[in-house]
Amino acid sequence: MKKLASICAGLLLALSTAAFAEEHAVAALEHANSALEHGKAGHNSVLVEHAKTALDHSLAASLVTKSIVKNHIDAAADLLQKAVDEGNLDHTASASKAVEDAIVHLKAANKK
């Protein structure tokens, strides 16, 4: 009976971490899309705000993901950090490009 309980607990833990990661990956993608939309409109400060939120969510997802998905989320996080840095320098075009590249990785991570 203890063995069955341990197996069930392990499965629940595995499933809950996957759901946690997926939730953050979806939120990161939503905020990255918002950042890109505002970047294309020239709203640099809003781009930075959404890019920071997307970065926070991608870092949270990265903590619990594995394999290829983690590689995509980590790449997206690096690009989102670049977008924040560029946006803080008022380089809206290069910040938007970094967000656009991050979106490609976040979409790939969400497909898995």
Phi and psi restraints in degrees (range 20) as a CNS / XPLOR table:
assign (resid 1 and name C) (resid 2 and name N)
       (resid 2 and name CA) (resid 2 and name C) 1.0 -65.0 20.0 2
assign (resid 2 and name N) (resid 2 and name CA)
       (resid 2 and name C) (resid 3 and name N) 1.0 -34.7 20.0 2
assign (resid 2 and name C) (resid 3 and name N)
       (resid 3 and name CA) (resid 3 and name C) 1.0 -64.9 20.0 2
assign (resid 3 and name N) (resid 3 and name CA)
       (resid 3 and name C) (resid 4 and name N) 1.0 -43.2 20.0 2
assign (resid 3 and name C) (resid 4 and name N)
       (resid 4 and name CA) (resid 4 and name C) 1.0 -63.8 20.0 2
assign (resid 4 and name N) (resid 4 and name CA)
       (resid 4 and name C) (resid 5 and name N) 1.0 -41.6 20.0 2
assign (resid 4 and name C) (resid 5 and name N)
       (resid 5 and name CA) (resid 5 and name C) 1.0 -63.9 20.0 2
assign (resid 5 and name N) (resid 5 and name CA)
       (resid 5 and name C) (resid 6 and name N) 1.0 -39.6 20.0 2
assign (resid 5 and name C) (resid 6 and name N)
       (resid 6 and name CA) (resid 6 and name C) 1.0 -65.7 20.0 2
assign (resid 6 and name N) (resid 6 and name CA)
       (resid 6 and name C) (resid 7 and name N) 1.0 -41.1 20.0 2
assign (resid 6 and name C) (resid 7 and name N)
       (resid 7 and name CA) (resid 7 and name C) 1.0 -64.0 20.0 2
assign (resid 7 and name N) (resid 7 and name CA)
       (resid 7 and name C) (resid 8 and name N) 1.0 -45.2 20.0 2
assign (resid 7 and name C) (resid 8 and name N)
       (resid 8 and name CA) (resid 8 and name C) 1.0 -62.6 20.0 2
assign (resid 8 and name N) (resid 8 and name CA)
       (resid 8 and name C) (resid 9 and name N) 1.0 -41.7 20.0 2
assign (resid 8 and name C) (resid 9 and name N)
       (resid 9 and name CA) (resid 9 and name C) 1.0 -63.7 20.0 2
assign (resid 9 and name N) (resid 9 and name CA)
       (resid 9 and name C) (resid 10 and name N) 1.0 -41.5 20.0 2
assign (resid 9 and name C) (resid 10 and name N)
       (resid 10 and name CA) (resid 10 and name C) 1.0 -63.2 20.0 2
assign (resid 10 and name N) (resid 10 and name CA)
       (resid 10 and name C) (resid 11 and name N) 1.0 -42.3 20.0 2
assign (resid 10 and name C) (resid 11 and name N)
       (resid 11 and name CA) (resid 11 and name C) 1.0 -64.3 20.0 2
assign (resid 11 and name N) (resid 11 and name CA)
       (resid 11 and name C) (resid 12 and name N) 1.0 -42.8 20.0 2
assign (resid 11 and name C) (resid 12 and name N)
       (resid 12 and name CA) (resid 12 and name C) 1.0 -62.8 20.0 2
assign (resid 12 and name N) (resid 12 and name CA)
       (resid 12 and name C) (resid 13 and name N) 1.0 -40.3 20.0 2
assign (resid 12 and name C) (resid 13 and name N)
       (resid 13 and name CA) (resid 13 and name C) 1.0 -64.1 20.0 2
assign (resid 13 and name N) (resid 13 and name CA)
       (resid 13 and name C) (resid 14 and name N) 1.0 -45.3 20.0 2
assign (resid 13 and name C) (resid 14 and name N)
       (resid 14 and name CA) (resid 14 and name C) 1.0 -62.1 20.0 2
assign (resid 14 and name N) (resid 14 and name CA)
       (resid 14 and name C) (resid 15 and name N) 1.0 -43.5 20.0 2
assign (resid 14 and name C) (resid 15 and name N)
       (resid 15 and name CA) (resid 15 and name C) 1.0 -69.0 20.0 2
assign (resid 15 and name N) (resid 15 and name CA)
       (resid 15 and name C) (resid 16 and name N) 1.0 -36.9 20.0 2
assign (resid 15 and name C) (resid 16 and name N)
       (resid 16 and name CA) (resid 16 and name C) 1.0 -69.7 20.0 2
assign (resid 16 and name N) (resid 16 and name CA)
       (resid 16 and name C) (resid 17 and name N) 1.0 -36.6 20.0 2
assign (resid 16 and name C) (resid 17 and name N)
       (resid 17 and name CA) (resid 17 and name C) 1.0 -69.2 20.0 2
assign (resid 17 and name N) (resid 17 and name CA)
       (resid 17 and name C) (resid 18 and name N) 1.0 -35.7 20.0 2
assign (resid 17 and name C) (resid 18 and name N)
       (resid 18 and name CA) (resid 18 and name C) 1.0 -65.0 20.0 2
assign (resid 18 and name N) (resid 18 and name CA)
       (resid 18 and name C) (resid 19 and name N) 1.0 -42.0 20.0 2
assign (resid 18 and name C) (resid 19 and name N)
       (resid 19 and name CA) (resid 19 and name C) 1.0 -65.8 20.0 2
assign (resid 19 and name N) (resid 19 and name CA)
       (resid 19 and name C) (resid 20 and name N) 1.0 -38.9 20.0 2
assign (resid 19 and name C) (resid 20 and name N)
       (resid 20 and name CA) (resid 20 and name C) 1.0 -62.0 20.0 2
assign (resid 20 and name N) (resid 20 and name CA)
       (resid 20 and name C) (resid 21 and name N) 1.0 -45.7 20.0 2
assign (resid 20 and name C) (resid 21 and name N)
       (resid 21 and name CA) (resid 21 and name C) 1.0 -65.2 20.0 2
assign (resid 21 and name N) (resid 21 and name CA)
       (resid 21 and name C) (resid 22 and name N) 1.0 -43.1 20.0 2
assign (resid 21 and name C) (resid 22 and name N)
       (resid 22 and name CA) (resid 22 and name C) 1.0 -62.9 20.0 2
assign (resid 22 and name N) (resid 22 and name CA)
       (resid 22 and name C) (resid 23 and name N) 1.0 -41.7 20.0 2
assign (resid 22 and name C) (resid 23 and name N)
       (resid 23 and name CA) (resid 23 and name C) 1.0 -58.8 20.0 2
assign (resid 23 and name N) (resid 23 and name CA)
       (resid 23 and name C) (resid 24 and name N) 1.0 -44.3 20.0 2
assign (resid 23 and name C) (resid 24 and name N)
       (resid 24 and name CA) (resid 24 and name C) 1.0 -72.3 20.0 2
assign (resid 24 and name N) (resid 24 and name CA)
       (resid 24 and name C) (resid 25 and name N) 1.0 -35.7 20.0 2
assign (resid 24 and name C) (resid 25 and name N)
       (resid 25 and name CA) (resid 25 and name C) 1.0 -65.5 20.0 2
assign (resid 25 and name N) (resid 25 and name CA)
       (resid 25 and name C) (resid 26 and name N) 1.0 -39.5 20.0 2
assign (resid 25 and name C) (resid 26 and name N)
       (resid 26 and name CA) (resid 26 and name C) 1.0 -65.6 20.0 2
assign (resid 26 and name N) (resid 26 and name CA)
       (resid 26 and name C) (resid 27 and name N) 1.0 -44.3 20.0 2
assign (resid 26 and name C) (resid 27 and name N)
       (resid 27 and name CA) (resid 27 and name C) 1.0 -63.4 20.0 2
assign (resid 27 and name N) (resid 27 and name CA)
       (resid 27 and name C) (resid 28 and name N) 1.0 -39.4 20.0 2
assign (resid 27 and name C) (resid 28 and name N)
       (resid 28 and name CA) (resid 28 and name C) 1.0 -62.1 20.0 2
assign (resid 28 and name N) (resid 28 and name CA)
       (resid 28 and name C) (resid 29 and name N) 1.0 -42.0 20.0 2
assign (resid 28 and name C) (resid 29 and name N)
       (resid 29 and name CA) (resid 29 and name C) 1.0 -64.7 20.0 2
assign (resid 29 and name N) (resid 29 and name CA)
       (resid 29 and name C) (resid 30 and name N) 1.0 -42.5 20.0 2
assign (resid 29 and name C) (resid 30 and name N)
       (resid 30 and name CA) (resid 30 and name C) 1.0 -61.2 20.0 2
assign (resid 30 and name N) (resid 30 and name CA)
       (resid 30 and name C) (resid 31 and name N) 1.0 -45.3 20.0 2
assign (resid 30 and name C) (resid 31 and name N)
       (resid 31 and name CA) (resid 31 and name C) 1.0 -70.9 20.0 2
assign (resid 31 and name N) (resid 31 and name CA)
       (resid 31 and name C) (resid 32 and name N) 1.0 -34.2 20.0 2
assign (resid 31 and name C) (resid 32 and name N)
       (resid 32 and name CA) (resid 32 and name C) 1.0 -64.9 20.0 2
assign (resid 32 and name N) (resid 32 and name CA)
       (resid 32 and name C) (resid 33 and name N) 1.0 -41.2 20.0 2
assign (resid 32 and name C) (resid 33 and name N)
       (resid 33 and name CA) (resid 33 and name C) 1.0 -62.4 20.0 2
assign (resid 33 and name N) (resid 33 and name CA)
       (resid 33 and name C) (resid 34 and name N) 1.0 -40.9 20.0 2
assign (resid 33 and name C) (resid 34 and name N)
       (resid 34 and name CA) (resid 34 and name C) 1.0 -64.3 20.0 2
assign (resid 34 and name N) (resid 34 and name CA)
       (resid 34 and name C) (resid 35 and name N) 1.0 -41.1 20.0 2
assign (resid 34 and name C) (resid 35 and name N)
       (resid 35 and name CA) (resid 35 and name C) 1.0 -60.9 20.0 2
assign (resid 35 and name N) (resid 35 and name CA)
       (resid 35 and name C) (resid 36 and name N) 1.0 -43.6 20.0 2
assign (resid 35 and name C) (resid 36 and name N)
       (resid 36 and name CA) (resid 36 and name C) 1.0 -64.3 20.0 2
assign (resid 36 and name N) (resid 36 and name CA)
       (resid 36 and name C) (resid 37 and name N) 1.0 -43.7 20.0 2
assign (resid 36 and name C) (resid 37 and name N)
       (resid 37 and name CA) (resid 37 and name C) 1.0 -58.4 20.0 2
assign (resid 37 and name N) (resid 37 and name CA)
       (resid 37 and name C) (resid 38 and name N) 1.0 -46.1 20.0 2
assign (resid 37 and name C) (resid 38 and name N)
       (resid 38 and name CA) (resid 38 and name C) 1.0 -71.3 20.0 2
assign (resid 38 and name N) (resid 38 and name CA)
       (resid 38 and name C) (resid 39 and name N) 1.0 -32.7 20.0 2
assign (resid 38 and name C) (resid 39 and name N)
       (resid 39 and name CA) (resid 39 and name C) 1.0 -64.6 20.0 2
assign (resid 39 and name N) (resid 39 and name CA)
       (resid 39 and name C) (resid 40 and name N) 1.0 -42.0 20.0 2
assign (resid 39 and name C) (resid 40 and name N)
       (resid 40 and name CA) (resid 40 and name C) 1.0 -66.1 20.0 2
assign (resid 40 and name N) (resid 40 and name CA)
       (resid 40 and name C) (resid 41 and name N) 1.0 -27.3 20.0 2
assign (resid 40 and name C) (resid 41 and name N)
       (resid 41 and name CA) (resid 41 and name C) 1.0 -85.2 20.0 2
assign (resid 41 and name N) (resid 41 and name CA)
       (resid 41 and name C) (resid 42 and name N) 1.0 -3.5 20.0 2
assign (resid 41 and name C) (resid 42 and name N)
       (resid 42 and name CA) (resid 42 and name C) 1.0 83.9 20.0 2
assign (resid 42 and name N) (resid 42 and name CA)
       (resid 42 and name C) (resid 43 and name N) 1.0 13.8 20.0 2
assign (resid 42 and name C) (resid 43 and name N)
       (resid 43 and name CA) (resid 43 and name C) 1.0 -90.6 20.0 2
assign (resid 43 and name N) (resid 43 and name CA)
       (resid 43 and name C) (resid 44 and name N) 1.0 79.4 20.0 2
assign (resid 43 and name C) (resid 44 and name N)
       (resid 44 and name CA) (resid 44 and name C) 1.0 -60.3 20.0 2
assign (resid 44 and name N) (resid 44 and name CA)
       (resid 44 and name C) (resid 45 and name N) 1.0 -44.7 20.0 2
assign (resid 44 and name C) (resid 45 and name N)
       (resid 45 and name CA) (resid 45 and name C) 1.0 -65.3 20.0 2
assign (resid 45 and name N) (resid 45 and name CA)
       (resid 45 and name C) (resid 46 and name N) 1.0 -35.4 20.0 2
assign (resid 45 and name C) (resid 46 and name N)
       (resid 46 and name CA) (resid 46 and name C) 1.0 -73.3 20.0 2
assign (resid 46 and name N) (resid 46 and name CA)
       (resid 46 and name C) (resid 47 and name N) 1.0 -36.2 20.0 2
assign (resid 46 and name C) (resid 47 and name N)
       (resid 47 and name CA) (resid 47 and name C) 1.0 -56.9 20.0 2
assign (resid 47 and name N) (resid 47 and name CA)
       (resid 47 and name C) (resid 48 and name N) 1.0 -48.3 20.0 2
assign (resid 47 and name C) (resid 48 and name N)
       (resid 48 and name CA) (resid 48 and name C) 1.0 -62.0 20.0 2
assign (resid 48 and name N) (resid 48 and name CA)
       (resid 48 and name C) (resid 49 and name N) 1.0 -42.3 20.0 2
assign (resid 48 and name C) (resid 49 and name N)
       (resid 49 and name CA) (resid 49 and name C) 1.0 -60.3 20.0 2
assign (resid 49 and name N) (resid 49 and name CA)
       (resid 49 and name C) (resid 50 and name N) 1.0 -47.9 20.0 2
assign (resid 49 and name C) (resid 50 and name N)
       (resid 50 and name CA) (resid 50 and name C) 1.0 -70.7 20.0 2
assign (resid 50 and name N) (resid 50 and name CA)
       (resid 50 and name C) (resid 51 and name N) 1.0 -35.4 20.0 2
assign (resid 50 and name C) (resid 51 and name N)
       (resid 51 and name CA) (resid 51 and name C) 1.0 -64.6 20.0 2
assign (resid 51 and name N) (resid 51 and name CA)
       (resid 51 and name C) (resid 52 and name N) 1.0 -38.7 20.0 2
assign (resid 51 and name C) (resid 52 and name N)
       (resid 52 and name CA) (resid 52 and name C) 1.0 -63.9 20.0 2
assign (resid 52 and name N) (resid 52 and name CA)
       (resid 52 and name C) (resid 53 and name N) 1.0 -42.5 20.0 2
assign (resid 52 and name C) (resid 53 and name N)
       (resid 53 and name CA) (resid 53 and name C) 1.0 -66.0 20.0 2
assign (resid 53 and name N) (resid 53 and name CA)
       (resid 53 and name C) (resid 54 and name N) 1.0 -41.7 20.0 2
assign (resid 53 and name C) (resid 54 and name N)
       (resid 54 and name CA) (resid 54 and name C) 1.0 -62.0 20.0 2
assign (resid 54 and name N) (resid 54 and name CA)
       (resid 54 and name C) (resid 55 and name N) 1.0 -39.9 20.0 2
assign (resid 54 and name C) (resid 55 and name N)
       (resid 55 and name CA) (resid 55 and name C) 1.0 -62.2 20.0 2
assign (resid 55 and name N) (resid 55 and name CA)
       (resid 55 and name C) (resid 56 and name N) 1.0 -45.2 20.0 2
assign (resid 55 and name C) (resid 56 and name N)
       (resid 56 and name CA) (resid 56 and name C) 1.0 -58.7 20.0 2
assign (resid 56 and name N) (resid 56 and name CA)
       (resid 56 and name C) (resid 57 and name N) 1.0 -44.4 20.0 2
assign (resid 56 and name C) (resid 57 and name N)
       (resid 57 and name CA) (resid 57 and name C) 1.0 -68.2 20.0 2
assign (resid 57 and name N) (resid 57 and name CA)
       (resid 57 and name C) (resid 58 and name N) 1.0 -38.2 20.0 2
assign (resid 57 and name C) (resid 58 and name N)
       (resid 58 and name CA) (resid 58 and name C) 1.0 -68.0 20.0 2
assign (resid 58 and name N) (resid 58 and name CA)
       (resid 58 and name C) (resid 59 and name N) 1.0 -35.9 20.0 2
assign (resid 58 and name C) (resid 59 and name N)
       (resid 59 and name CA) (resid 59 and name C) 1.0 -67.2 20.0 2
assign (resid 59 and name N) (resid 59 and name CA)
       (resid 59 and name C) (resid 60 and name N) 1.0 -38.4 20.0 2
assign (resid 59 and name C) (resid 60 and name N)
       (resid 60 and name CA) (resid 60 and name C) 1.0 -64.9 20.0 2
assign (resid 60 and name N) (resid 60 and name CA)
       (resid 60 and name C) (resid 61 and name N) 1.0 -40.6 20.0 2
assign (resid 60 and name C) (resid 61 and name N)
       (resid 61 and name CA) (resid 61 and name C) 1.0 -67.3 20.0 2
assign (resid 61 and name N) (resid 61 and name CA)
       (resid 61 and name C) (resid 62 and name N) 1.0 -36.6 20.0 2
assign (resid 61 and name C) (resid 62 and name N)
       (resid 62 and name CA) (resid 62 and name C) 1.0 -63.6 20.0 2
assign (resid 62 and name N) (resid 62 and name CA)
       (resid 62 and name C) (resid 63 and name N) 1.0 -28.9 20.0 2
assign (resid 62 and name C) (resid 63 and name N)
       (resid 63 and name CA) (resid 63 and name C) 1.0 -64.4 20.0 2
assign (resid 63 and name N) (resid 63 and name CA)
       (resid 63 and name C) (resid 64 and name N) 1.0 -27.9 20.0 2
assign (resid 63 and name C) (resid 64 and name N)
       (resid 64 and name CA) (resid 64 and name C) 1.0 -117.9 20.0 2
assign (resid 64 and name N) (resid 64 and name CA)
       (resid 64 and name C) (resid 65 and name N) 1.0 -0.8 20.0 2
assign (resid 64 and name C) (resid 65 and name N)
       (resid 65 and name CA) (resid 65 and name C) 1.0 -92.7 20.0 2
assign (resid 65 and name N) (resid 65 and name CA)
       (resid 65 and name C) (resid 66 and name N) 1.0 167.1 20.0 2
assign (resid 65 and name C) (resid 66 and name N)
       (resid 66 and name CA) (resid 66 and name C) 1.0 -137.7 20.0 2
assign (resid 66 and name N) (resid 66 and name CA)
       (resid 66 and name C) (resid 67 and name N) 1.0 166.1 20.0 2
assign (resid 66 and name C) (resid 67 and name N)
       (resid 67 and name CA) (resid 67 and name C) 1.0 65.5 20.0 2
assign (resid 67 and name N) (resid 67 and name CA)
       (resid 67 and name C) (resid 68 and name N) 1.0 -143.8 20.0 2
assign (resid 67 and name C) (resid 68 and name N)
       (resid 68 and name CA) (resid 68 and name C) 1.0 -62.9 20.0 2
assign (resid 68 and name N) (resid 68 and name CA)
       (resid 68 and name C) (resid 69 and name N) 1.0 -37.8 20.0 2
assign (resid 68 and name C) (resid 69 and name N)
       (resid 69 and name CA) (resid 69 and name C) 1.0 -59.1 20.0 2
assign (resid 69 and name N) (resid 69 and name CA)
       (resid 69 and name C) (resid 70 and name N) 1.0 -43.0 20.0 2
assign (resid 69 and name C) (resid 70 and name N)
       (resid 70 and name CA) (resid 70 and name C) 1.0 -62.3 20.0 2
assign (resid 70 and name N) (resid 70 and name CA)
       (resid 70 and name C) (resid 71 and name N) 1.0 -39.6 20.0 2
assign (resid 70 and name C) (resid 71 and name N)
       (resid 71 and name CA) (resid 71 and name C) 1.0 -60.7 20.0 2
assign (resid 71 and name N) (resid 71 and name CA)
       (resid 71 and name C) (resid 72 and name N) 1.0 -42.9 20.0 2
assign (resid 71 and name C) (resid 72 and name N)
       (resid 72 and name CA) (resid 72 and name C) 1.0 -66.5 20.0 2
assign (resid 72 and name N) (resid 72 and name CA)
       (resid 72 and name C) (resid 73 and name N) 1.0 -43.0 20.0 2
assign (resid 72 and name C) (resid 73 and name N)
       (resid 73 and name CA) (resid 73 and name C) 1.0 -66.4 20.0 2
assign (resid 73 and name N) (resid 73 and name CA)
       (resid 73 and name C) (resid 74 and name N) 1.0 -39.8 20.0 2
assign (resid 73 and name C) (resid 74 and name N)
       (resid 74 and name CA) (resid 74 and name C) 1.0 -64.8 20.0 2
assign (resid 74 and name N) (resid 74 and name CA)
       (resid 74 and name C) (resid 75 and name N) 1.0 -40.7 20.0 2
assign (resid 74 and name C) (resid 75 and name N)
       (resid 75 and name CA) (resid 75 and name C) 1.0 -63.9 20.0 2
assign (resid 75 and name N) (resid 75 and name CA)
       (resid 75 and name C) (resid 76 and name N) 1.0 -41.2 20.0 2
assign (resid 75 and name C) (resid 76 and name N)
       (resid 76 and name CA) (resid 76 and name C) 1.0 -63.1 20.0 2
assign (resid 76 and name N) (resid 76 and name CA)
       (resid 76 and name C) (resid 77 and name N) 1.0 -41.5 20.0 2
assign (resid 76 and name C) (resid 77 and name N)
       (resid 77 and name CA) (resid 77 and name C) 1.0 -61.8 20.0 2
assign (resid 77 and name N) (resid 77 and name CA)
       (resid 77 and name C) (resid 78 and name N) 1.0 -42.2 20.0 2
assign (resid 77 and name C) (resid 78 and name N)
       (resid 78 and name CA) (resid 78 and name C) 1.0 -61.3 20.0 2
assign (resid 78 and name N) (resid 78 and name CA)
       (resid 78 and name C) (resid 79 and name N) 1.0 -43.2 20.0 2
assign (resid 78 and name C) (resid 79 and name N)
       (resid 79 and name CA) (resid 79 and name C) 1.0 -69.1 20.0 2
assign (resid 79 and name N) (resid 79 and name CA)
       (resid 79 and name C) (resid 80 and name N) 1.0 -36.6 20.0 2
assign (resid 79 and name C) (resid 80 and name N)
       (resid 80 and name CA) (resid 80 and name C) 1.0 -67.0 20.0 2
assign (resid 80 and name N) (resid 80 and name CA)
       (resid 80 and name C) (resid 81 and name N) 1.0 -36.9 20.0 2
assign (resid 80 and name C) (resid 81 and name N)
       (resid 81 and name CA) (resid 81 and name C) 1.0 -63.4 20.0 2
assign (resid 81 and name N) (resid 81 and name CA)
       (resid 81 and name C) (resid 82 and name N) 1.0 -40.7 20.0 2
assign (resid 81 and name C) (resid 82 and name N)
       (resid 82 and name CA) (resid 82 and name C) 1.0 -62.3 20.0 2
assign (resid 82 and name N) (resid 82 and name CA)
       (resid 82 and name C) (resid 83 and name N) 1.0 -40.8 20.0 2
assign (resid 82 and name C) (resid 83 and name N)
       (resid 83 and name CA) (resid 83 and name C) 1.0 -62.4 20.0 2
assign (resid 83 and name N) (resid 83 and name CA)
       (resid 83 and name C) (resid 84 and name N) 1.0 -42.5 20.0 2
assign (resid 83 and name C) (resid 84 and name N)
       (resid 84 and name CA) (resid 84 and name C) 1.0 -62.9 20.0 2
assign (resid 84 and name N) (resid 84 and name CA)
       (resid 84 and name C) (resid 85 and name N) 1.0 -45.6 20.0 2
assign (resid 84 and name C) (resid 85 and name N)
       (resid 85 and name CA) (resid 85 and name C) 1.0 -61.9 20.0 2
assign (resid 85 and name N) (resid 85 and name CA)
       (resid 85 and name C) (resid 86 and name N) 1.0 -46.6 20.0 2
assign (resid 85 and name C) (resid 86 and name N)
       (resid 86 and name CA) (resid 86 and name C) 1.0 -65.3 20.0 2
assign (resid 86 and name N) (resid 86 and name CA)
       (resid 86 and name C) (resid 87 and name N) 1.0 -40.8 20.0 2
assign (resid 86 and name C) (resid 87 and name N)
       (resid 87 and name CA) (resid 87 and name C) 1.0 -63.7 20.0 2
assign (resid 87 and name N) (resid 87 and name CA)
       (resid 87 and name C) (resid 88 and name N) 1.0 -38.4 20.0 2
assign (resid 87 and name C) (resid 88 and name N)
       (resid 88 and name CA) (resid 88 and name C) 1.0 -64.9 20.0 2
assign (resid 88 and name N) (resid 88 and name CA)
       (resid 88 and name C) (resid 89 and name N) 1.0 -22.9 20.0 2
assign (resid 88 and name C) (resid 89 and name N)
       (resid 89 and name CA) (resid 89 and name C) 1.0 -91.9 20.0 2
assign (resid 89 and name N) (resid 89 and name CA)
       (resid 89 and name C) (resid 90 and name N) 1.0 6.8 20.0 2
assign (resid 89 and name C) (resid 90 and name N)
       (resid 90 and name CA) (resid 90 and name C) 1.0 64.0 20.0 2
assign (resid 90 and name N) (resid 90 and name CA)
       (resid 90 and name C) (resid 91 and name N) 1.0 28.8 20.0 2
assign (resid 90 and name C) (resid 91 and name N)
       (resid 91 and name CA) (resid 91 and name C) 1.0 -96.7 20.0 2
assign (resid 91 and name N) (resid 91 and name CA)
       (resid 91 and name C) (resid 92 and name N) 1.0 74.4 20.0 2
assign (resid 91 and name C) (resid 92 and name N)
       (resid 92 and name CA) (resid 92 and name C) 1.0 -61.9 20.0 2
assign (resid 92 and name N) (resid 92 and name CA)
       (resid 92 and name C) (resid 93 and name N) 1.0 -40.2 20.0 2
assign (resid 92 and name C) (resid 93 and name N)
       (resid 93 and name CA) (resid 93 and name C) 1.0 -64.1 20.0 2
assign (resid 93 and name N) (resid 93 and name CA)
       (resid 93 and name C) (resid 94 and name N) 1.0 -47.3 20.0 2
assign (resid 93 and name C) (resid 94 and name N)
       (resid 94 and name CA) (resid 94 and name C) 1.0 -72.0 20.0 2
assign (resid 94 and name N) (resid 94 and name CA)
       (resid 94 and name C) (resid 95 and name N) 1.0 -30.7 20.0 2
assign (resid 94 and name C) (resid 95 and name N)
       (resid 95 and name CA) (resid 95 and name C) 1.0 -66.3 20.0 2
assign (resid 95 and name N) (resid 95 and name CA)
       (resid 95 and name C) (resid 96 and name N) 1.0 -41.6 20.0 2
assign (resid 95 and name C) (resid 96 and name N)
       (resid 96 and name CA) (resid 96 and name C) 1.0 -63.6 20.0 2
assign (resid 96 and name N) (resid 96 and name CA)
       (resid 96 and name C) (resid 97 and name N) 1.0 -39.5 20.0 2
assign (resid 96 and name C) (resid 97 and name N)
       (resid 97 and name CA) (resid 97 and name C) 1.0 -64.0 20.0 2
assign (resid 97 and name N) (resid 97 and name CA)
       (resid 97 and name C) (resid 98 and name N) 1.0 -41.1 20.0 2
assign (resid 97 and name C) (resid 98 and name N)
       (resid 98 and name CA) (resid 98 and name C) 1.0 -64.7 20.0 2
assign (resid 98 and name N) (resid 98 and name CA)
       (resid 98 and name C) (resid 99 and name N) 1.0 -40.6 20.0 2
assign (resid 98 and name C) (resid 99 and name N)
       (resid 99 and name CA) (resid 99 and name C) 1.0 -64.5 20.0 2
assign (resid 99 and name N) (resid 99 and name CA)
       (resid 99 and name C) (resid 100 and name N) 1.0 -42.1 20.0 2
assign (resid 99 and name C) (resid 100 and name N)
       (resid 100 and name CA) (resid 100 and name C) 1.0 -59.8 20.0 2
assign (resid 100 and name N) (resid 100 and name CA)
       (resid 100 and name C) (resid 101 and name N) 1.0 -42.8 20.0 2
assign (resid 100 and name C) (resid 101 and name N)
       (resid 101 and name CA) (resid 101 and name C) 1.0 -66.7 20.0 2
assign (resid 101 and name N) (resid 101 and name CA)
       (resid 101 and name C) (resid 102 and name N) 1.0 -36.8 20.0 2
assign (resid 101 and name C) (resid 102 and name N)
       (resid 102 and name CA) (resid 102 and name C) 1.0 -64.5 20.0 2
assign (resid 102 and name N) (resid 102 and name CA)
       (resid 102 and name C) (resid 103 and name N) 1.0 -37.4 20.0 2
assign (resid 102 and name C) (resid 103 and name N)
       (resid 103 and name CA) (resid 103 and name C) 1.0 -60.7 20.0 2
assign (resid 103 and name N) (resid 103 and name CA)
       (resid 103 and name C) (resid 104 and name N) 1.0 -38.2 20.0 2
assign (resid 103 and name C) (resid 104 and name N)
       (resid 104 and name CA) (resid 104 and name C) 1.0 -58.5 20.0 2
assign (resid 104 and name N) (resid 104 and name CA)
       (resid 104 and name C) (resid 105 and name N) 1.0 -44.8 20.0 2
assign (resid 104 and name C) (resid 105 and name N)
       (resid 105 and name CA) (resid 105 and name C) 1.0 -69.1 20.0 2
assign (resid 105 and name N) (resid 105 and name CA)
       (resid 105 and name C) (resid 106 and name N) 1.0 -39.5 20.0 2
assign (resid 105 and name C) (resid 106 and name N)
       (resid 106 and name CA) (resid 106 and name C) 1.0 -66.3 20.0 2
assign (resid 106 and name N) (resid 106 and name CA)
       (resid 106 and name C) (resid 107 and name N) 1.0 -37.5 20.0 2
assign (resid 106 and name C) (resid 107 and name N)
       (resid 107 and name CA) (resid 107 and name C) 1.0 -64.9 20.0 2
assign (resid 107 and name N) (resid 107 and name CA)
       (resid 107 and name C) (resid 108 and name N) 1.0 -41.2 20.0 2
assign (resid 107 and name C) (resid 108 and name N)
       (resid 108 and name CA) (resid 108 and name C) 1.0 -64.1 20.0 2
assign (resid 108 and name N) (resid 108 and name CA)
       (resid 108 and name C) (resid 109 and name N) 1.0 -38.9 20.0 2
assign (resid 108 and name C) (resid 109 and name N)
       (resid 109 and name CA) (resid 109 and name C) 1.0 -67.7 20.0 2
assign (resid 109 and name N) (resid 109 and name CA)
       (resid 109 and name C) (resid 110 and name N) 1.0 -36.1 20.0 2
assign (resid 109 and name C) (resid 110 and name N)
       (resid 110 and name CA) (resid 110 and name C) 1.0 -76.3 20.0 2
assign (resid 110 and name N) (resid 110 and name CA)
       (resid 110 and name C) (resid 111 and name N) 1.0 -16.9 20.0 2
assign (resid 110 and name C) (resid 111 and name N)
       (resid 111 and name CA) (resid 111 and name C) 1.0 -75.4 20.0 2
assign (resid 111 and name N) (resid 111 and name CA)
       (resid 111 and name C) (resid 112 and name N) 1.0 -26.9 20.0 2
